[in-house]
């Protein structure tokens, strides 16, 4: 069974001080379960994190050079 994160869990994971901010982030994860208390599955948390990952400029430039050289 998949782990479910509560508002308190999200606050702890992202070092947030506001319950409202944690709830807002949970809503951005698009898979918030319509329960009280709010819960979000771990897969949604991980997908949200992957979507917000930013690669360093060096990695992006290298990928662009490889694409130009190949195409």
Helices and strands as residue ranges (DSSP letters): E 4-6, H 7-13, H 19-28, E 32-33, E 39-41, H 42-51, H 57-70
